[in-house]
């Protein structure tokens, strides 16, 4: 008779108390705060570090890229080694990143800090693993809802507090204070949270795929910055950048197709509903990313020209309605998808975004116009991408839901990063030679392009009509 080793024995899970769940929620709140401080403070960071808009776009994108890579890996690591163990280690990396950003003397060090902070995205799936292992299904839903709500609330807190902290202390403290909260809360979680037993699995971690994806995204972002910042870059150099990006992307596709347990299962894209949803998510997120970058930049432009001369605190207040609209849209998108179908929801969102951006290209003389545009586009993008997630989850087999939704989440992050970087490149290309400040036509071009990209969703919906419907 075979004896079961102690490490493989079935152990009754220790139930979580609400104090432990509260600690996870406060950790999510602190993480959401740290993640969101850059958006309203980006113009300030560009001035303090003496960098162009396209270089400034890298600050937020460094975190997004790490998040895109970590998201599919974190859950597998948590299952294999235990959710608590992996969560604590990821939070150590996040804390190191926050302190690095807070002590950064220049852009490269700040980017390193942002890359390290990006692993915070893995905290949410790990928190879900913990509550699911220690609570009943009904209690798990309530606990997961609390964690997600506090993470979303943290993003609003960061948007509001970034300005007062940066202007009252310094921009470094925007990163340091949330990092201290994360470190302290992680210690509390370590003490209160029971250990969860790892789950044996023969699936490996797709490290080559993770490295190649991050390399592809970084090469593309850096190449775009180089080409737009230095207008006299030789065509040969531009071609070399394109070849490097294409080679890395091709290598990633080859690795993912051959991997036994790929980070992103590209074979799912063979299903029409899946690749249609991915294309739409990419288009919507790209347009959303452009808006995300352009509006704070315009708020910050000196008021003696066409801008508003807003400080970081004012920018945070102006962006808050958009953050609220984005949070509300996440709960509305799934309901709208069930009632009207994902295709109809995406089409309406595309019309709203395109019309808003085209209007903003010709009318951007008052703060309320930008605030309204941010709220409308954030709600439209959130409803659209959430509807696609919900629709895809019902269009694929139950066993493929995790893979399919994970692929859409990664696509959404890549789209936002792409939009942010393209918007930065447009402002760089339209900068005034004497001051280096983006001219007004650069913003007009950026808004118009964002609107056209959103309108592209309508064409995609039309072409892929049958596949988008759930």
KEPA-114066 format. One record per residue (C-alpha): residue number from 1; residue in three letters; y, z, x. Coordinates in nm, 3 decimals, decimal comma. Example, Ala and Ser with C-alpha at 12.3 -4.5 7.8 and 13.67 -1.06 7.14 Angstrom:
BEGIN
   seq   type         v         w         u
     1    ala    -0,450     0,780     1,230
     2    ser    -0,106     0,714     1,367
END
This chain:
BEGIN
   seq   type         v         w         u
     1    unk     0,000     0,000     0,000
     2    unk     0,337    -0,106     0,139
     3    unk     0,593     0,170     0,185
     4    unk     0,950     0,080     0,095
     5    unk     1,190     0,158     0,383
     6    unk     1,464     0,404     0,307
     7    unk     1,727     0,136     0,365
     8    unk     1,568    -0,078     0,090
     9    unk     1,499     0,200    -0,158
    10    unk     1,659     0,177    -0,497
    11    unk     1,926     0,442    -0,520
    12    unk     2,092     0,540    -0,843
    13    unk     2,462     0,458    -0,804
    14    unk     2,709     0,743    -0,796
    15    unk     2,951     0,712    -1,085
    16    unk     3,316     0,665    -1,007
    17    unk     3,570     0,912    -1,134
    18    unk     3,905     0,794    -1,261
    19    unk     4,065     0,949    -0,952
    20    unk     3,874     0,700    -0,736
    21    unk     3,968     0,415    -0,967
    22    unk     4,329     0,528    -0,955
    23    unk     4,319     0,521    -0,574
    24    unk     4,190     0,162    -0,586
    25    unk     4,470     0,076    -0,826
    26    unk     4,740     0,231    -0,605
    27    unk     4,597     0,040    -0,310
    28    unk     4,624    -0,282    -0,513
    29    unk     4,985    -0,190    -0,600
    30    unk     5,074    -0,145    -0,232
    31    unk     4,899    -0,470    -0,139
    32    unk     5,085    -0,663    -0,410
    33    unk     5,412    -0,518    -0,282
    34    unk     5,344    -0,621     0,079
    35    unk     5,237    -0,968    -0,029
    36    unk     5,555    -1,039    -0,226
    37    unk     5,836    -0,913    -0,002
    38    unk     5,870    -1,244     0,184
    39    unk     5,973    -1,467    -0,109
    40    unk     6,315    -1,313    -0,187
    41    unk     6,379    -1,232     0,181
    42    unk     6,287    -1,573     0,325
    43    unk     6,648    -1,698     0,364
    44    unk     6,732    -1,370     0,541
    45    unk     6,432    -1,404     0,773
    46    unk     6,532    -1,761     0,859
    47    unk     6,882    -1,645     0,954
    48    unk     6,763    -1,342     1,152
    49    unk     6,500    -1,540     1,344
    50    unk     6,711    -1,855     1,379
    51    unk     6,451    -2,090     1,231
    52    unk     6,469    -2,395     1,004
    53    unk     6,352    -2,401     0,640
    54    unk     6,028    -2,578     0,733
    55    unk     5,956    -2,316     0,999
    56    unk     6,045    -2,043     0,751
    57    unk     5,795    -2,191     0,506
    58    unk     5,523    -2,112     0,758
    59    unk     5,590    -1,738     0,713
    60    unk     5,458    -1,734     0,359
    61    unk     5,201    -2,005     0,422
    62    unk     5,034    -1,815     0,705
    63    unk     4,933    -1,547     0,455
    64    unk     4,822    -1,807     0,199
    65    unk     4,602    -1,990     0,449
    66    unk     4,424    -1,671     0,552
    67    unk     4,380    -1,585     0,186
    68    unk     4,226    -1,924     0,111
    69    unk     3,971    -1,871     0,387
    70    unk     3,896    -1,503     0,316
    71    unk     3,860    -1,532    -0,064
    72    unk     3,516    -1,699    -0,066
    73    unk     3,389    -1,490     0,228
    74    unk     3,493    -1,138     0,120
    75    unk     3,252    -1,111    -0,171
    76    unk     2,955    -1,219     0,041
    77    unk     3,047    -0,968     0,312
    78    unk     3,081    -0,694     0,050
    79    unk     2,740    -0,769    -0,097
    80    unk     2,576    -0,783     0,244
    81    unk     2,733    -0,478     0,411
    82    unk     2,865    -0,275     0,117
    83    unk     3,195    -0,314    -0,065
    84    unk     3,348     0,011     0,058
    85    unk     3,262    -0,053     0,422
    86    unk     3,410    -0,405     0,421
    87    unk     3,717    -0,301     0,218
    88    unk     3,810    -0,026     0,465
    89    unk     3,778    -0,266     0,759
    90    unk     3,985    -0,533     0,590
    91    unk     4,255    -0,279     0,516
    92    unk     4,260    -0,186     0,885
    93    unk     4,332    -0,552     0,962
    94    unk     4,603    -0,563     0,693
    95    unk     4,765    -0,250     0,835
    96    unk     4,763    -0,401     1,184
    97    unk     4,923    -0,715     1,040
    98    unk     5,192    -0,521     0,857
    99    unk     5,287    -0,328     1,169
   100    unk     5,283    -0,648     1,377
   101    unk     5,520    -0,814     1,129
   102    unk     5,740    -0,505     1,124
   103    unk     5,772    -0,507     1,504
   104    unk     5,797    -0,887     1,539
   105    unk     6,076    -1,001     1,775
   106    unk     6,030    -1,370     1,694
   107    unk     5,864    -1,619     1,461
   108    unk     5,526    -1,653     1,640
   109    unk     5,464    -1,277     1,630
   110    unk     5,573    -1,259     1,266
   111    unk     5,332    -1,544     1,184
   112    unk     5,052    -1,352     1,356
   113    unk     5,131    -1,050     1,141
   114    unk     5,123    -1,265     0,828
   115    unk     4,787    -1,416     0,925
   116    unk     4,640    -1,067     0,962
   117    unk     4,795    -0,953     0,633
   118    unk     4,635    -1,248     0,457
   119    unk     4,296    -1,077     0,451
   120    unk     4,439    -0,854     0,175
   121    unk     4,331    -1,125    -0,071
   122    unk     3,973    -1,009    -0,012
   123    unk     4,055    -0,663    -0,146
   124    unk     4,037    -0,769    -0,511
   125    unk     3,680    -0,909    -0,512
   126    unk     3,567    -0,608    -0,306
   127    unk     3,727    -0,372    -0,558
   128    unk     3,543    -0,555    -0,834
   129    unk     3,214    -0,511    -0,647
   130    unk     3,273    -0,137    -0,618
   131    unk     3,360    -0,072    -0,980
   132    unk     3,077    -0,295    -1,104
   133    unk     2,819    -0,108    -0,896
   134    unk     2,932     0,236    -1,009
   135    unk     3,039     0,186    -1,372
   136    unk     2,896     0,049    -1,695
   137    unk     3,000    -0,306    -1,794
   138    unk     3,255    -0,178    -2,045
   139    unk     3,407     0,070    -1,802
   140    unk     3,408    -0,198    -1,530
   141    unk     3,622    -0,428    -1,745
   142    unk     3,877    -0,153    -1,798
   143    unk     3,882    -0,061    -1,428
   144    unk     3,912    -0,424    -1,314
   145    unk     4,195    -0,477    -1,562
   146    unk     4,377    -0,175    -1,418
   147    unk     4,339    -0,298    -1,058
   148    unk     4,457    -0,651    -1,143
   149    unk     4,750    -0,521    -1,348
   150    unk     4,865    -0,294    -1,064
   151    unk     4,831    -0,575    -0,809
   152    unk     5,050    -0,793    -1,032
   153    unk     5,289    -0,504    -1,079
   154    unk     5,303    -0,462    -0,703
   155    unk     5,425    -0,818    -0,665
   156    unk     5,715    -0,735    -0,896
   157    unk     5,788    -0,415    -0,703
   158    unk     5,796    -0,610    -0,378
   159    unk     6,029    -0,870    -0,526
   160    unk     6,272    -0,597    -0,635
   161    unk     6,253    -0,369    -0,330
   162    unk     6,261    -0,631    -0,054
   163    unk     6,640    -0,667    -0,078
   164    unk     6,740    -0,298    -0,089
   165    unk     6,504    -0,219     0,199
   166    unk     6,614    -0,515     0,413
   167    unk     6,984    -0,460     0,347
   168    unk     6,973    -0,079     0,360
   169    unk     6,745    -0,047     0,664
   170    unk     6,628    -0,377     0,816
   171    unk     6,392    -0,659     0,732
   172    unk     6,126    -0,500     0,953
   173    unk     6,097    -0,208     0,711
   174    unk     6,001    -0,446     0,431
   175    unk     5,667    -0,476     0,605
   176    unk     5,638    -0,126     0,751
   177    unk     5,688     0,082     0,435
   178    unk     5,420    -0,093     0,223
   179    unk     5,191    -0,085     0,527
   180    unk     5,226     0,293     0,549
   181    unk     5,137     0,318     0,179
   182    unk     4,832     0,094     0,234
   183    unk     4,714     0,301     0,530
   184    unk     4,748     0,632     0,345
   185    unk     4,585     0,499     0,028
   186    unk     4,296     0,351     0,228
   187    unk     4,228     0,695     0,373
   188    unk     4,221     0,837     0,019
   189    unk     3,984     0,561    -0,095
   190    unk     3,761     0,630     0,205
   191    unk     3,735     0,995     0,109
   192    unk     3,695     0,956    -0,268
   193    unk     3,495     0,635    -0,304
   194    unk     3,115     0,675    -0,286
   195    unk     2,923     0,442    -0,057
   196    unk     2,761     0,146    -0,227
   197    unk     2,427     0,022    -0,095
   198    unk     2,428    -0,327     0,059
   199    unk     2,230    -0,603    -0,110
   200    unk     1,982    -0,791     0,106
   201    unk     2,048    -1,164     0,110
   202    unk     1,918    -1,459     0,306
   203    unk     2,248    -1,644     0,261
   204    unk     2,449    -1,669     0,580
   205    unk     2,826    -1,654     0,620
   206    unk     2,978    -1,997     0,672
   207    unk     3,195    -1,910     0,971
   208    unk     3,221    -2,272     1,100
   209    unk     3,349    -2,380     0,759
   210    unk     3,606    -2,099     0,752
   211    unk     3,733    -2,186     1,101
   212    unk     3,756    -2,558     1,028
   213    unk     3,938    -2,507     0,696
   214    unk     4,196    -2,275     0,849
   215    unk     4,236    -2,512     1,147
   216    unk     4,291    -2,809     0,915
   217    unk     4,557    -2,629     0,712
   218    unk     4,737    -2,489     1,016
   219    unk     4,737    -2,827     1,195
   220    unk     4,881    -2,995     0,887
   221    unk     5,154    -2,733     0,839
   222    unk     5,256    -2,729     1,206
   223    unk     5,248    -3,108     1,223
   224    unk     5,475    -3,135     0,919
   225    unk     5,720    -2,887     1,073
   226    unk     5,726    -3,077     1,404
   227    unk     5,781    -3,417     1,244
   228    unk     6,060    -3,302     1,010
   229    unk     6,238    -3,075     1,258
   230    unk     6,260    -3,332     1,535
   231    unk     6,365    -3,658     1,378
   232    unk     6,309    -3,852     1,701
   233    unk     5,936    -3,775     1,728
   234    unk     5,765    -4,091     1,861
   235    unk     5,536    -4,271     1,616
   236    unk     5,250    -4,219     1,860
   237    unk     5,292    -3,840     1,835
   238    unk     5,301    -3,859     1,456
   239    unk     4,983    -4,063     1,464
   240    unk     4,819    -3,811     1,697
   241    unk     4,898    -3,527     1,454
   242    unk     4,752    -3,729     1,168
   243    unk     4,436    -3,800     1,367
   244    unk     4,388    -3,429     1,452
   245    unk     4,431    -3,324     1,087
   246    unk     4,195    -3,598     0,968
   247    unk     3,934    -3,507     1,230
   248    unk     3,942    -3,137     1,138
   249    unk     3,925    -3,215     0,766
   250    unk     3,633    -3,453     0,817
   251    unk     3,452    -3,195     1,028
   252    unk     3,501    -2,935     0,756
   253    unk     3,361    -3,165     0,489
   254    unk     3,057    -3,246     0,706
   255    unk     2,991    -2,877     0,777
   256    unk     3,028    -2,777     0,411
   257    unk     2,790    -3,048     0,295
   258    unk     2,523    -2,941     0,543
   259    unk     2,563    -2,564     0,526
   260    unk     2,284    -2,373     0,349
   261    unk     2,543    -2,133     0,205
   262    unk     2,880    -2,312     0,227
   263    unk     3,211    -2,132     0,200
   264    unk     3,318    -2,396    -0,054
   265    unk     3,032    -2,581    -0,222
   266    unk     3,166    -2,936    -0,222
   267    unk     2,856    -3,054    -0,405
   268    unk     3,011    -2,904    -0,715
   269    unk     3,273    -3,180    -0,695
   270    unk     3,007    -3,431    -0,800
   271    unk     3,047    -3,294    -1,151
   272    unk     3,335    -3,475    -1,330
   273    unk     3,466    -3,160    -1,500
   274    unk     3,485    -2,989    -1,161
   275    unk     3,668    -3,250    -0,956
   276    unk     3,902    -3,330    -1,243
   277    unk     3,996    -2,963    -1,263
   278    unk     4,041    -2,944    -0,885
   279    unk     4,274    -3,246    -0,877
   280    unk     4,483    -3,107    -1,161
   281    unk     4,496    -2,761    -1,003
   282    unk     4,611    -2,911    -0,672
   283    unk     4,888    -3,113    -0,839
   284    unk     5,012    -2,822    -1,052
   285    unk     5,004    -2,577    -0,760
   286    unk     5,186    -2,820    -0,529
   287    unk     5,473    -2,858    -0,775
   288    unk     5,478    -2,479    -0,828
   289    unk     5,488    -2,419    -0,452
   290    unk     5,791    -2,646    -0,415
   291    unk     5,980    -2,453    -0,684
   292    unk     5,870    -2,125    -0,525
   293    unk     6,042    -2,224    -0,200
   294    unk     6,346    -2,420    -0,317
   295    unk     6,504    -2,171    -0,558
   296    unk     6,551    -1,875    -0,316
   297    unk     6,693    -2,118    -0,060
   298    unk     6,952    -2,247    -0,308
   299    unk     7,044    -1,896    -0,421
   300    unk     7,115    -1,805    -0,057
   301    unk     7,333    -2,106     0,032
   302    unk     7,693    -2,007     0,096
   303    unk     7,907    -1,991    -0,217
   304    unk     8,189    -2,186    -0,051
   305    unk     7,985    -2,501    -0,103
   306    unk     7,737    -2,570    -0,379
   307    unk     7,530    -2,249    -0,347
   308    unk     7,571    -1,893    -0,470
   309    unk     7,578    -1,682    -0,152
   310    unk     7,324    -1,439    -0,296
   311    unk     7,187    -1,160    -0,080
   312    unk     6,823    -1,057    -0,068
   313    unk     6,866    -0,793    -0,341
   314    unk     7,031    -1,040    -0,578
   315    unk     6,766    -1,302    -0,505
   316    unk     6,495    -1,050    -0,592
   317    unk     6,664    -0,979    -0,926
   318    unk     6,703    -1,349    -0,998
   319    unk     6,333    -1,409    -0,926
   320    unk     6,205    -1,114    -1,131
   321    unk     6,199    -1,296    -1,470
   322    unk     5,985    -1,566    -1,308
   323    unk     5,744    -1,303    -1,174
   324    unk     5,716    -1,149    -1,521
   325    unk     5,661    -1,492    -1,678
   326    unk     5,389    -1,569    -1,424
   327    unk     5,212    -1,242    -1,499
   328    unk     5,224    -1,303    -1,874
   329    unk     5,097    -1,659    -1,830
   330    unk     4,771    -1,537    -1,674
   331    unk     4,677    -1,365    -1,999
   332    unk     4,798    -1,651    -2,219
   333    unk     4,624    -1,934    -2,035
   334    unk     4,269    -1,840    -2,129
   335    unk     4,359    -1,791    -2,496
   336    unk     4,544    -2,122    -2,508
   337    unk     4,251    -2,302    -2,344
   338    unk     4,013    -2,176    -2,613
   339    unk     4,247    -2,271    -2,896
   340    unk     4,383    -2,606    -2,782
   341    unk     4,163    -2,710    -2,489
   342    unk     4,256    -2,714    -2,117
   343    unk     4,377    -3,076    -2,125
   344    unk     4,639    -3,008    -2,392
   345    unk     4,760    -2,691    -2,216
   346    unk     4,794    -2,872    -1,883
   347    unk     4,978    -3,162    -2,046
   348    unk     5,233    -2,934    -2,215
   349    unk     5,284    -2,739    -1,893
   350    unk     5,337    -3,060    -1,698
   351    unk     5,597    -3,181    -1,946
   352    unk     5,783    -2,848    -1,932
   353    unk     5,782    -2,838    -1,552
   354    unk     5,878    -3,202    -1,506
   355    unk     6,162    -3,182    -1,758
   356    unk     6,289    -2,856    -1,609
   357    unk     6,292    -2,989    -1,253
   358    unk     6,455    -3,320    -1,343
   359    unk     6,723    -3,129    -1,537
   360    unk     6,774    -2,892    -1,245
   361    unk     6,822    -3,185    -1,007
   362    unk     7,137    -3,279    -1,196
   363    unk     7,247    -2,936    -1,321
   364    unk     7,233    -2,639    -1,082
   365    unk     7,583    -2,494    -1,090
   366    unk     7,508    -2,151    -1,244
   367    unk     7,264    -1,875    -1,158
   368    unk     7,118    -1,862    -1,509
   369    unk     7,007    -2,224    -1,479
   370    unk     6,795    -2,143    -1,176
   371    unk     6,663    -1,820    -1,330
   372    unk     6,558    -2,003    -1,646
   373    unk     6,400    -2,284    -1,443
   374    unk     6,198    -2,032    -1,240
   375    unk     6,071    -1,854    -1,553
   376    unk     5,977    -2,178    -1,730
   377    unk     5,797    -2,333    -1,434
   378    unk     5,617    -2,010    -1,341
   379    unk     5,489    -1,972    -1,696
   380    unk     5,388    -2,338    -1,723
   381    unk     5,205    -2,337    -1,389
   382    unk     5,031    -2,007    -1,462
   383    unk     4,915    -2,115    -1,807
   384    unk     4,793    -2,449    -1,674
   385    unk     4,591    -2,319    -1,379
   386    unk     4,446    -2,030    -1,582
   387    unk     4,345    -2,270    -1,859
   388    unk     4,169    -2,487    -1,603
   389    unk     3,986    -2,183    -1,466
   390    unk     3,878    -2,077    -1,814
   391    unk     3,780    -2,429    -1,914
   392    unk     3,580    -2,487    -1,599
   393    unk     3,398    -2,155    -1,635
   394    unk     3,268    -2,274    -1,973
   395    unk     3,197    -2,631    -1,861
   396    unk     2,955    -2,546    -1,579
   397    unk     2,623    -2,365    -1,588
   398    unk     2,633    -1,985    -1,583
   399    unk     2,479    -1,969    -1,235
   400    unk     2,761    -2,189    -1,100
   401    unk     3,058    -2,002    -1,250
   402    unk     3,132    -1,803    -0,932
   403    unk     3,117    -2,111    -0,709
   404    unk     3,326    -2,324    -0,945
   405    unk     3,602    -2,069    -1,004
   406    unk     3,610    -1,984    -0,632
   407    unk     3,665    -2,351    -0,552
   408    unk     3,954    -2,366    -0,798
   409    unk     4,113    -2,051    -0,654
   410    unk     4,099    -2,199    -0,302
   411    unk     4,243    -2,527    -0,435
   412    unk     4,526    -2,339    -0,602
   413    unk     4,618    -2,157    -0,280
   414    unk     4,608    -2,479    -0,078
   415    unk     4,828    -2,652    -0,335
   416    unk     5,093    -2,378    -0,325
   417    unk     5,095    -2,384     0,057
   418    unk     5,126    -2,762     0,055
   419    unk     5,416    -2,752    -0,190
   420    unk     5,602    -2,485     0,007
   421    unk     5,568    -2,679     0,330
   422    unk     5,671    -3,011     0,173
   423    unk     5,981    -2,846     0,021
   424    unk     6,071    -2,700     0,361
   425    unk     6,028    -3,044     0,520
   426    unk     6,260    -3,202     0,260
   427    unk     6,532    -2,944     0,331
   428    unk     6,490    -2,994     0,705
   429    unk     6,516    -3,371     0,672
   430    unk     6,836    -3,331     0,465
   431    unk     7,007    -3,076     0,691
   432    unk     7,370    -3,127     0,793
   433    unk     7,389    -3,217     1,165
   434    unk     7,677    -2,978     1,242
   435    unk     7,565    -2,664     1,059
   436    unk     7,191    -2,719     1,020
   437    unk     7,230    -2,611     0,657
   438    unk     7,053    -2,823     0,395
   439    unk     7,295    -3,055     0,217
   440    unk     7,305    -3,053    -0,162
   441    unk     7,127    -3,392    -0,189
   442    unk     6,828    -3,234    -0,011
   443    unk     6,788    -2,986    -0,295
   444    unk     6,835    -3,263    -0,553
   445    unk     6,560    -3,458    -0,380
   446    unk     6,336    -3,151    -0,368
   447    unk     6,376    -3,076    -0,739
   448    unk     6,319    -3,441    -0,830
   449    unk     6,003    -3,460    -0,619
   450    unk     5,872    -3,136    -0,771
   451    unk     5,931    -3,283    -1,117
   452    unk     5,757    -3,609    -1,029
   453    unk     5,459    -3,421    -0,884
   454    unk     5,433    -3,220    -1,207
   455    unk     5,454    -3,543    -1,410
   456    unk     5,166    -3,675    -1,203
   457    unk     4,950    -3,422    -1,390
   458    unk     5,000    -3,628    -1,705
   459    unk     4,861    -3,936    -1,533
   460    unk     4,564    -3,738    -1,401
   461    unk     4,500    -3,595    -1,749
   462    unk     4,512    -3,944    -1,894
   463    unk     4,273    -4,091    -1,637
   464    unk     4,028    -3,799    -1,649
   465    unk     4,055    -3,725    -2,022
   466    unk     3,688    -3,675    -2,092
   467    unk     3,618    -3,464    -1,785
   468    unk     3,899    -3,216    -1,835
   469    unk     3,798    -3,115    -2,184
   470    unk     3,590    -2,800    -2,189
END
